[in-house]
Amino acid sequence: MPDTLTTFSFHVELDGIDIGSFKEASGVDSETEIVEYKETTKDGKMLIRKLPGAMKWSDITLKKRVDQKKDLWDWRKEVEQGDIDAARRNGSIVLYDSKSKEVARWNFMNGWPSKWKGADLNAGENAVAVEEITITHEGLERA
């Protein structure tokens, strides 16, 4: 019987290095813009034709619990210091089954952190501190 996939076990890799497990990933999608043009048939009927336009990919947003690692902070710092070319990374979001076997992988190209957000801190709540990073990239594929 095949293992039912759940979304709780996934890791993120940057340039082939596993930077750890994450709590949440969103924006793993692609879209084709639609170009519309009007055309008139021989008998005078107006038609609207739809053609594929440019491809676009959403920014990927990752969330993880705050720990002692500063990988995401340091990566964002490269962009803040103006070295966007050095900050570009190829990466992967890798989904694992309950036996820690890789079952799905989404690769993004030329990604860089366009936003970093620290944890919302509230002494009156009993919540895990979570940091968030938004990765802007130039392509996504399912490997």
Residue frames relative to the residue before (quaternion, step in Angstrom):
aa qw qx qy qz dx dy dz
M 1.0000 0.0000 0.0000 0.0000 0.00 0.00 0.00
P 0.4338 -0.7152 0.4735 0.2758 3.62 -0.73 0.95
D 0.5401 -0.6193 0.4764 0.3128 3.50 -1.20 0.71
T 0.3863 -0.6982 0.5477 0.2516 3.58 -0.88 0.91
L 0.3701 -0.7487 0.5083 0.2102 3.54 -0.75 1.06
T 0.0985 -0.7520 0.6489 0.0610 3.50 -1.08 0.81
T 0.4753 -0.7002 0.4614 0.2662 3.56 -1.18 0.37
F 0.5091 0.6926 -0.4099 0.3052 3.59 1.19 0.12
S 0.7498 0.3692 -0.2157 0.5049 3.61 1.14 -0.32
F 0.3635 0.7003 -0.5495 0.2746 3.54 -0.17 1.29
H 0.2230 -0.7581 0.6038 0.1045 3.50 -1.24 0.65
V 0.2983 -0.7182 0.5946 0.2043 3.53 -1.32 0.26
E 0.1464 -0.7667 0.6213 0.0693 3.54 -1.04 0.89
L 0.1047 -0.7491 0.6497 0.0758 3.56 -1.18 0.69
D 0.8278 -0.0857 -0.0106 0.5543 3.56 -0.66 1.17
G 0.7458 -0.4448 0.2054 0.4513 3.56 0.93 1.01
I 0.6333 0.5095 -0.3384 0.4741 3.62 1.25 -0.01
D 0.3985 -0.7135 0.5293 0.2278 3.56 -0.78 1.08
I 0.1362 -0.8116 0.5639 0.0684 3.58 -0.60 1.11
G 0.7445 -0.4378 0.1985 0.4633 3.57 1.23 0.36
S 0.5994 -0.5446 0.4504 0.3758 3.47 -1.42 0.02
F 0.2236 -0.7741 0.5835 0.1018 3.51 -1.21 0.61
K 0.5413 -0.6361 0.4662 0.2916 3.52 -1.27 0.56
E 0.8136 -0.0212 0.0840 0.5750 3.57 1.00 -0.85
A 0.0201 -0.7560 0.6539 0.0208 3.55 -1.20 0.67
S 0.0498 0.7851 -0.6159 0.0432 3.57 -0.94 0.90
G 0.6960 0.4613 -0.3427 0.4304 3.55 -1.24 0.39
V 0.4384 0.6626 -0.4801 0.3718 3.57 1.21 0.41
D 0.4848 0.6511 -0.4418 0.3818 3.55 0.32 1.27
S 0.1865 -0.7482 0.6217 0.1374 3.51 -1.32 0.26
E 0.1066 -0.7854 0.6088 0.0342 3.53 -1.24 0.52
T 0.2584 -0.7270 0.6124 0.1726 3.52 -1.17 0.64
E 0.4009 -0.6973 0.5374 0.2536 3.55 -0.78 1.02
I 0.3243 -0.7440 0.5566 0.1778 3.56 -1.14 0.68
V 0.1788 -0.7596 0.6194 0.0851 3.54 -0.89 1.02
E 0.1304 -0.7980 0.5861 0.0521 3.57 -0.71 1.08
Y 0.0549 0.7712 -0.6342 0.0021 3.56 -1.12 0.68
K 0.4095 -0.7131 0.5227 0.2247 3.51 -1.15 0.72
E 0.0492 -0.7831 0.6197 -0.0177 3.50 -1.09 0.86
T 0.2431 -0.7541 0.5918 0.1486 3.56 -1.06 0.73
T 0.3837 -0.7238 0.5280 0.2239 3.56 -0.87 0.98
K 0.7132 -0.4490 0.3274 0.4272 3.57 -1.32 0.18
D 0.7309 0.3990 -0.2392 0.4993 3.57 1.07 -0.68
G 0.6561 -0.5906 0.2852 0.3734 3.61 1.21 0.49
K 0.4816 0.6553 -0.4523 0.3661 3.62 1.21 0.18
M 0.3637 -0.7168 0.5570 0.2092 3.54 -1.06 0.85
L 0.0683 -0.7788 0.6234 0.0100 3.57 -0.88 1.01
I 0.2139 -0.7255 0.6323 0.1678 3.52 -1.18 0.57
R 0.1883 -0.7806 0.5919 0.0689 3.53 -0.63 1.20
K 0.1658 -0.7753 0.6035 0.0844 3.55 -1.10 0.73
L 0.0562 -0.8013 0.5950 -0.0270 3.51 -0.78 1.12
P 0.5386 -0.6051 0.4572 0.3671 3.57 -1.15 0.44
G 0.2177 -0.7634 0.5982 0.1095 3.54 -1.04 0.87
A 0.8165 -0.2211 0.1877 0.4992 3.54 -1.09 -0.75
M 0.4381 -0.6460 0.5567 0.2843 3.53 -1.23 0.59
K 0.0285 0.7782 -0.6273 -0.0127 3.54 -1.16 0.61
W 0.2342 -0.7645 0.5925 0.0977 3.51 -1.19 0.71
S 0.4628 -0.6659 0.5109 0.2853 3.54 -1.04 0.79
D 0.5436 -0.5562 0.4984 0.3830 3.52 -1.27 0.35
I 0.3531 -0.7131 0.5657 0.2164 3.57 -1.10 0.72
T 0.1262 -0.7752 0.6160 0.0605 3.55 -0.90 0.97
L 0.0990 -0.7957 0.5975 0.0055 3.54 -0.81 1.11
K 0.0859 -0.7775 0.6214 0.0444 3.55 -1.08 0.78
K 0.0755 0.7818 -0.6159 0.0621 3.54 -1.07 0.83
R 0.5857 -0.5656 0.4281 0.3922 3.52 -1.19 0.41
V 0.5128 -0.6284 0.4880 0.3224 3.53 -1.12 0.69
D 0.0541 0.7676 -0.6370 0.0453 3.54 -0.99 0.91
Q 0.7347 -0.4302 0.2801 0.4435 3.60 -1.22 -0.23
K 0.5421 0.6228 -0.4078 0.3899 3.61 1.19 -0.33
K 0.1951 -0.7837 0.5811 0.1003 3.56 -1.09 0.77
D 0.2173 0.8249 -0.5004 0.1480 3.62 1.22 0.38
L 0.7139 0.4532 -0.2644 0.4636 3.56 0.76 -1.05
W 0.6278 0.5322 -0.3214 0.4684 3.57 1.02 -0.82
D 0.6824 0.4867 -0.2875 0.4635 3.60 0.86 -0.95
W 0.6280 0.5299 -0.3335 0.4622 3.58 1.04 -0.77
R 0.6599 0.4933 -0.3021 0.4795 3.59 0.92 -0.89
K 0.6040 0.5809 -0.3493 0.4192 3.61 1.04 -0.76
E 0.5919 0.5713 -0.3639 0.4368 3.62 1.07 -0.71
V 0.6667 0.4844 -0.2965 0.4827 3.57 0.97 -0.87
E 0.6533 0.5261 -0.3140 0.4448 3.58 0.90 -0.91
Q 0.7009 0.4473 -0.2619 0.4899 3.58 1.09 -0.68
G 0.6056 -0.6352 0.3171 0.3594 3.57 1.29 0.25
D 0.5866 0.5820 -0.3773 0.4181 3.61 1.23 0.13
I 0.0398 -0.8585 0.5112 -0.0030 3.56 0.67 1.15
D 0.6324 0.5379 -0.3466 0.4366 3.61 0.99 -0.72
A 0.6707 0.4791 -0.2952 0.4832 3.58 0.98 -0.81
A 0.6594 0.5313 -0.3054 0.4354 3.58 1.13 -0.62
R 0.5455 0.6317 -0.4076 0.3706 3.61 1.15 -0.39
R 0.0080 0.7913 -0.6090 0.0542 3.55 -0.91 1.02
N 0.3339 -0.6451 0.6353 0.2621 3.50 -1.32 0.46
G 0.0085 0.8317 -0.5534 0.0438 3.56 -0.91 0.82
S 0.2433 -0.7547 0.5943 0.1344 3.50 -1.39 0.12
I 0.2040 -0.6857 0.6783 0.1676 3.48 -1.32 0.55
V 0.0886 -0.8337 0.5444 -0.0258 3.55 -0.53 1.23
L 0.2078 -0.7862 0.5766 0.0785 3.56 -0.73 1.16
Y 0.1537 -0.7961 0.5831 0.0513 3.58 -0.94 0.97
D 0.4293 -0.6678 0.5350 0.2890 3.55 -1.20 0.55
S 0.7491 -0.4213 0.2735 0.4319 3.59 -1.31 -0.02
K 0.6846 0.4366 -0.2808 0.5117 3.60 1.27 -0.25
S 0.5119 -0.6828 0.3699 0.3674 3.57 1.34 0.41
K 0.4300 0.6597 -0.4858 0.3793 3.56 1.10 0.73
E 0.4750 -0.6722 0.4853 0.2949 3.58 -0.91 0.92
V 0.0761 -0.8163 0.5724 0.0169 3.56 -0.86 1.00
A 0.7998 0.0351 -0.0268 0.5986 3.61 1.17 -0.37
R 0.0388 -0.7847 0.6186 -0.0118 3.54 -1.16 0.72
W 0.0916 -0.7553 0.6477 0.0395 3.52 -1.04 0.93
N 0.1688 -0.7984 0.5748 0.0610 3.56 -0.68 1.14
F 0.1137 -0.7639 0.6297 0.0837 3.55 -1.04 0.80
M 0.3039 -0.7742 0.5389 0.1337 3.55 -1.14 0.72
N 0.8662 0.0758 -0.0813 0.4872 3.54 -1.18 0.79
G 0.2426 0.7990 -0.5114 0.2028 3.56 0.93 0.90
W 0.0191 0.7687 -0.6393 0.0064 3.54 -1.21 0.61
P 0.5114 -0.6765 0.4375 0.2992 3.58 -1.04 0.73
S 0.1770 -0.8094 0.5551 0.0732 3.56 -0.44 1.22
K 0.7966 0.0730 -0.0475 0.5982 3.60 1.25 -0.26
W 0.0448 -0.7510 0.6577 0.0363 3.53 -1.16 0.72
K 0.0502 -0.7950 0.6044 0.0067 3.57 -0.95 0.88
G 0.3596 -0.7329 0.5428 0.1973 3.53 -0.86 1.00
A 0.7026 -0.4726 0.3401 0.4091 3.52 -1.35 0.16
D 0.4095 -0.6280 0.5930 0.2938 3.54 -1.23 0.58
L 0.1550 -0.8142 0.5573 0.0492 3.56 -0.62 1.14
N 0.1256 0.7710 -0.6106 0.1302 3.54 -0.85 1.04
A 0.3599 -0.7726 0.4881 0.1878 3.57 -0.40 1.24
G 0.6568 0.5263 -0.3088 0.4430 3.59 1.20 -0.41
E 0.6818 0.4570 -0.2892 0.4925 3.59 1.25 -0.06
N 0.3158 -0.7118 0.5965 0.1943 3.52 -1.26 0.50
A 0.3445 0.7452 -0.4877 0.2969 3.58 0.52 1.23
V 0.5303 -0.6069 0.4903 0.3318 3.54 -1.26 0.52
A 0.4322 -0.6784 0.5283 0.2717 3.58 -0.97 0.87
V 0.0662 -0.8141 0.5761 -0.0321 3.56 -0.73 1.15
E 0.1728 -0.7453 0.6320 0.1237 3.56 -1.05 0.83
E 0.2139 -0.7823 0.5810 0.0684 3.53 -1.21 0.63
I 0.0356 -0.7800 0.6245 0.0185 3.55 -1.06 0.79
T 0.2172 -0.7543 0.6076 0.1213 3.54 -1.08 0.81
I 0.1593 -0.7953 0.5830 0.0475 3.55 -0.76 1.12
T 0.1856 -0.7440 0.6360 0.0867 3.53 -0.81 1.10
H 0.0186 0.8301 -0.5529 0.0697 3.59 -0.77 0.96
E 0.4604 -0.7076 0.4850 0.2282 3.56 -1.32 0.19
G 0.8230 -0.0065 -0.0283 0.5672 3.57 1.11 0.51
L 0.1058 -0.7812 0.6149 0.0191 3.52 -1.19 0.69
E 0.0397 0.7901 -0.6109 0.0302 3.56 -1.02 0.81
R 0.3667 -0.6717 0.5884 0.2612 3.54 -1.21 0.52
A 0.2501 -0.7939 0.5415 0.1182 3.56 -0.61 1.16
